[in-house]
Amino acid sequence: MPAPTLASEALLEWKRILAYWEKYTPDTQRGGFHGRVNYDNQPVLDAPRSAILTGRLLWTFSSAYRHLHKHRYLALAERAYHYLVNHFRDTQNGGIYWSVTANGAPLDTRKQLYAHSFAVYGLSEYYAASKFKPALEYAKEIFQIMDKYGYDVQEGGYLEGFGPQWEAADDMILTKMPYNKSQNAHLHIIEAFTNLYRIWPDATLKQRLENLLDMFEQKLVSPQTHRLRLFFDKHWTPKDETISYGHDIECSWLLWETAEILKDPIRTPRIKALCIRMAEAACTGLGEDGALDYEYDPATGHHQRDRSWWVLAEQMVGFLNAYQLTGRSDYLDKTQRSWDFIKKYFIDRERGDWHITVKPDLTVVKANKVDFWKCPYHNARACYEVWHRLSSHR
């Protein structure tokens, strides 16, 4: 398929994803968005709501308005912004809650940097779209409290999570003690801080982005395998060698995004080489169908071969980025095969949006369309990236 055709198809699918979330997810009675929508597009009214989903919705509709200029997208971004500020903001201790009830009351009040990252990501995009200054000030506020409690001055990088009042915690939701650093948190921290730096080129923020690039190059990515290591203690001792193919390919393009923005003459060529090596390593997880496996643990031999909606979205962008970095046509072929798989198996043309999981035998798992984690961020962003990178409008 010629690149302009792939670009135009990605644009159409981006708009179709946005239409689904516009139709089925706003809660017109209680504000914000439903915390869960089942496979048949019915809202689960008592489902709790996550800061992750709210922040990702804020980013998604802000980005849509910024690039497509439709005011209904801005209205949906405003809905997400106000819900984040009015219900997730901890006015007493600072930061945001992990979750609230369906009625918007605090539920899990622990402080998880993963969730804070998506608040920064969404708020910074909302400011870029709307120029609403309180959103920028709130993004700065969250960055500063993440930096105050989470930044590891001695070892570099960020600690994962804290208790409700930012005290030390022994259960950080995503990572159990003594594993208090993870690739997952750092990947989304660098993503969020990069987006904030676009609109607020602060000196401290720049230093943190430089440190994060260094941590990925020196600690998070194995120099032997060129893959992310998943969990660490405070001193960056890796705790396993499980391969997460989706995170590897996602990281390969997000690190390059940061390097491009910083324009560091020393780091940029090193990060470019690292991103290419990571994309090459991720290719070993590709099946004959052109889709990445979910994960593999070489220590136990456990091989999870499910195809996941977010992994397919990220591999489409990651392989396209690798093509743009190297000029190798096989990466463009992998991008096309990713899109072909998505069209054939993930896009739900009857109910809308994408299925969450496709089994190795290519049967679809009939799961929630919206939940604590299922959002429009990965697939909407992937469609935007493909359109933006390949279309003639650039």
C-alpha positions in Angstrom: 0.0 0.0 0.0 1.4 3.4 -0.9 2.2 5.6 2.1 -0.5 8.2 1.2 -3.1 5.5 1.3 -1.9 4.2 4.7 -2.0 7.8 5.9 -5.5 8.5 4.7 -6.8 5.2 6.2 -5.1 6.1 9.6 -6.8 9.5 9.5 -10.2 7.9 8.9 -9.7 5.4 11.7 -8.6 8.1 14.1 -11.8 10.0 13.5 -13.8 6.8 13.9 -12.1 6.1 17.3 -12.9 9.6 18.5 -16.5 9.2 17.4 -16.9 6.1 19.5 -15.6 7.7 22.7 -17.7 10.8 22.0 -20.8 8.7 21.7 -20.5 6.1 24.4 -18.4 7.4 27.3 -19.5 10.9 28.6 -21.6 10.6 31.7 -24.2 13.3 31.2 -25.7 12.8 34.7 -22.7 12.9 37.0 -20.1 14.6 34.8 -16.8 13.2 33.4 -16.8 9.9 31.7 -18.0 6.4 32.6 -15.4 4.3 34.3 -16.5 1.2 32.4 -18.4 0.4 29.3 -19.1 -3.3 28.5 -18.7 -5.2 25.3 -22.2 -4.2 24.2 -21.5 -0.5 24.8 -23.6 -0.3 28.0 -22.1 1.8 30.8 -21.5 0.1 34.1 -22.8 2.9 36.4 -21.1 1.9 39.6 -17.6 1.4 38.1 -14.9 3.4 39.8 -13.0 6.0 37.7 -9.2 6.1 37.3 -6.9 9.0 37.0 -5.2 7.1 34.2 -8.3 7.0 32.0 -9.2 10.6 32.8 -5.7 11.8 31.9 -5.6 9.8 28.7 -9.0 11.1 27.7 -7.8 14.7 28.4 -4.8 14.1 26.1 -6.8 12.3 23.4 -9.4 15.0 22.9 -7.0 17.9 23.3 -4.7 16.4 20.7 -7.7 15.8 18.4 -8.8 19.5 18.7 -5.2 20.7 18.2 -4.9 18.9 14.9 -8.4 18.5 13.6 -9.9 21.8 14.9 -13.3 20.5 15.7 -14.9 22.3 18.7 -16.7 19.3 19.9 -13.3 17.7 20.7 -12.3 20.8 22.7 -15.6 20.5 24.7 -14.8 16.9 25.5 -11.3 17.9 26.6 -12.8 20.5 28.8 -15.1 17.9 30.3 -12.0 15.7 31.2 -10.1 18.7 32.5 -12.8 19.8 34.9 -13.3 16.3 36.2 -9.6 15.8 36.8 -9.4 19.1 38.7 -12.7 18.8 40.6 -12.5 15.1 41.6 -8.9 13.7 41.4 -7.0 16.7 42.8 -5.8 16.2 46.4 -6.1 19.8 47.7 -4.8 18.8 51.1 -1.7 16.7 50.3 -1.0 17.6 46.7 -1.0 15.4 43.7 -3.9 13.3 42.4 -5.8 10.2 43.6 -5.4 6.9 41.9 -9.1 6.4 41.7 -12.5 7.9 42.7 -15.9 6.4 43.0 -18.5 6.5 40.2 -19.9 9.6 42.0 -16.5 11.3 42.1 -15.6 10.8 45.8 -12.0 9.8 46.7 -11.5 6.0 46.6 -7.8 5.0 46.4 -5.9 8.0 47.5 -2.4 6.6 47.1 0.1 8.6 45.1 1.3 6.7 42.0 3.7 8.5 39.7 2.3 6.5 36.7 -1.1 8.2 37.2 0.5 11.6 37.8 2.4 11.2 34.5 -0.9 10.9 32.6 -2.3 14.0 34.3 0.8 16.0 33.2 0.5 14.5 29.7 -3.1 15.4 29.4 -2.8 18.9 31.0 0.1 19.9 28.8 -1.7 18.8 25.7 -4.9 20.6 26.8 -2.9 23.8 27.3 -1.3 23.4 23.9 -4.8 23.1 22.4 -6.7 25.7 24.4 -4.0 28.1 25.8 -6.0 27.9 29.1 -3.3 29.0 31.5 -4.7 27.3 34.7 -4.1 24.0 32.9 -0.4 24.8 32.4 -0.1 25.9 36.0 -1.7 22.7 37.2 0.7 20.7 35.0 3.7 22.5 36.6 2.3 21.9 40.0 2.0 18.1 39.4 5.5 18.0 37.9 6.9 19.8 40.9 5.3 17.5 43.4 6.4 14.4 41.5 9.9 15.9 41.5 9.8 16.8 45.2 8.9 13.3 46.4 9.8 11.0 43.5 13.1 12.1 42.1 16.0 10.0 43.3 18.8 12.6 43.8 21.4 9.9 44.6 20.6 7.2 42.1 18.7 9.0 39.4 15.3 8.3 38.0 12.0 8.2 40.0 10.6 6.1 42.8 7.3 4.6 41.8 4.7 5.3 44.4 3.8 6.6 47.9 1.0 6.6 50.4 -1.9 9.1 50.6 0.3 11.8 52.2 3.4 11.0 50.1 4.8 8.8 52.8 6.8 5.6 52.0 4.6 2.7 51.0 5.1 -1.0 50.7 2.5 -1.5 48.0 2.9 0.8 45.0 0.2 -0.9 42.9 2.3 -1.6 39.9 5.5 -2.6 41.7 5.8 -4.5 45.0 8.6 -3.7 47.5 11.5 -3.9 47.4 11.1 -3.3 43.7 10.3 0.4 43.7 11.4 1.5 40.2 9.9 0.2 36.9 10.3 0.7 33.2 6.6 1.3 32.9 6.5 4.3 35.2 9.7 5.8 33.7 8.4 5.3 30.1 5.3 7.4 30.9 7.2 9.9 33.0 9.5 10.7 30.1 6.6 10.8 27.7 4.7 13.3 29.9 7.7 15.5 30.8 8.6 15.7 27.1 5.1 16.9 26.3 5.3 19.5 29.1 8.7 20.7 27.9 7.2 21.5 24.5 5.1 24.3 26.1 7.3 25.0 29.2 11.0 24.8 28.5 12.0 25.0 32.1 15.7 24.4 33.1 14.9 21.8 35.9 12.5 20.0 33.6 15.2 19.8 30.9 17.7 18.4 33.5 15.2 15.7 34.5 14.6 14.7 30.8 18.4 14.5 30.3 18.6 12.3 33.4 15.7 10.1 32.2 17.4 9.6 28.8 20.6 8.6 30.7 18.7 6.2 32.9 17.1 4.5 29.9 20.5 4.2 28.2 22.5 3.1 31.3 20.0 1.3 33.5 16.6 0.5 32.0 17.7 -1.0 28.7 19.9 -4.0 28.9 23.2 -3.5 27.0 23.2 -7.2 26.1 19.7 -7.6 24.8 18.7 -4.0 24.0 15.4 -4.7 25.7 13.8 -3.0 28.7 14.2 -4.6 32.1 10.9 -4.3 33.9 11.6 -3.9 37.7 14.4 -2.6 39.8 15.2 -1.8 43.4 16.2 1.7 44.5 19.8 1.1 43.4 18.8 0.0 39.9 19.5 -3.6 40.5 17.3 -5.4 37.8 14.9 -8.0 39.3 13.9 -10.0 36.2 14.5 -10.4 32.5 10.9 -10.7 31.3 10.5 -9.3 27.8 7.6 -7.0 27.2 7.6 -6.6 23.4 5.0 -3.9 23.4 6.9 -1.7 25.8 10.2 -2.3 23.9 8.8 -1.0 20.6 6.9 1.8 22.3 10.0 2.9 24.1 12.0 2.9 20.8 10.0 5.8 19.4 9.2 7.7 22.6 12.9 8.0 23.5 13.6 9.4 20.0 10.8 11.9 20.5 12.5 13.2 23.6 15.9 13.3 22.0 14.6 15.3 19.0 13.1 17.9 21.3 16.2 18.3 23.5 18.6 18.4 20.5 21.6 17.5 22.7 24.6 17.0 20.4 26.1 14.3 22.6 23.0 12.3 23.6 21.0 12.5 20.3 23.2 10.2 18.2 23.5 7.7 21.1 19.8 7.7 21.6 19.1 7.3 17.9 21.4 4.2 17.8 19.7 2.8 21.0 16.2 3.3 19.4 17.2 1.4 16.3 18.7 -1.4 18.4 15.5 -1.6 20.5 13.3 -1.8 17.3 15.6 -4.6 16.0 15.3 -6.5 19.2 11.5 -6.2 19.3 11.3 -7.8 15.9 12.2 -11.2 17.4 8.7 -11.1 19.0 6.9 -11.0 15.7 4.7 -13.9 14.7 4.2 -15.0 11.2 0.9 -13.0 11.2 2.9 -9.7 11.6 1.8 -9.1 15.2 4.0 -9.0 18.3 3.6 -11.5 21.1 2.7 -10.0 24.5 5.6 -11.1 26.6 8.2 -13.8 27.2 10.0 -14.8 30.4 13.2 -16.6 29.6 13.7 -17.7 33.2 10.5 -19.8 33.3 9.8 -20.3 29.6 6.4 -18.7 29.9 5.4 -17.3 26.6 2.3 -15.1 26.4 1.3 -15.0 22.7 -1.9 -13.0 23.0 -2.2 -10.0 20.6 -3.1 -6.9 22.5 -4.7 -3.7 21.1 -2.1 -1.4 22.7 0.8 -3.5 21.5 -0.4 -3.5 17.9 -0.9 0.3 18.1 2.6 0.9 19.4 4.3 -1.5 17.0 2.7 0.3 14.1 4.3 3.6 15.2 7.6 2.0 16.4 8.3 0.3 13.1 7.4 3.4 11.2 9.8 5.4 13.3 12.5 2.8 12.7 11.9 3.1 9.0 12.3 6.9 9.2 15.5 6.6 11.3 17.1 3.9 9.0 15.4 4.1 5.6 15.0 0.4 5.7 12.0 -0.7 3.6 11.4 -3.8 5.7 10.4 -1.6 8.6 7.8 0.1 6.4 6.6 -3.4 5.5 6.3 -4.2 9.2 4.3 -1.0 9.7 1.9 -2.1 6.9 1.5 -5.6 8.2 0.7 -4.2 11.7 -2.0 -2.1 10.1 -3.3 -5.0 8.1 -3.6 -7.1 11.3 -5.4 -4.2 13.1 -7.9 -3.8 10.3 -8.6 -7.5 10.1 -8.8 -8.5 13.7 -8.9 -5.5 16.1 -11.2 -2.9 14.6 -14.7 -3.7 15.7 -16.9 -2.5 12.8 -20.1 -3.6 14.5 -19.8 -2.0 18.0 -17.0 0.5 17.5 -13.5 1.1 18.7 -11.1 -1.8 19.0 -11.2 -5.2 20.6 -8.8 -5.5 23.6 -7.3 -8.9 22.9 -7.0 -11.4 20.1 -5.9 -14.9 21.0 -3.1 -16.8 19.2 -5.8 -18.7 17.3 -7.1 -15.3 16.1 -10.4 -15.5 18.1 -11.5 -12.2 19.7 -11.9 -11.8 23.4 -15.3 -10.2 24.1 -14.1 -7.8 26.9 -15.0 -4.3 28.1 -14.7 -1.5 25.6 -13.8 1.0 28.4 -12.3 0.2 31.8 -9.7 1.4 34.3 -7.0 0.9 31.7 -8.8 0.6 28.3 -8.7 4.0 26.7 -8.4 5.8 23.3 -4.8 6.9 24.0 -2.8 4.1 22.3 -4.9 3.6 19.2 -5.9 7.2 18.6 -2.3 8.3 19.0 -1.0 5.6 16.7 -3.5 6.6 14.0 -2.5 10.3 14.4 1.2 9.4 14.3 0.9 7.4 11.1 -1.2 10.1 9.4 1.1 12.9 10.5 4.3 11.1 9.6 3.2 9.9 6.1 0.7 12.4 4.8 1.5 15.2 2.4 0.3 17.9 4.8 3.7 17.9 6.6 
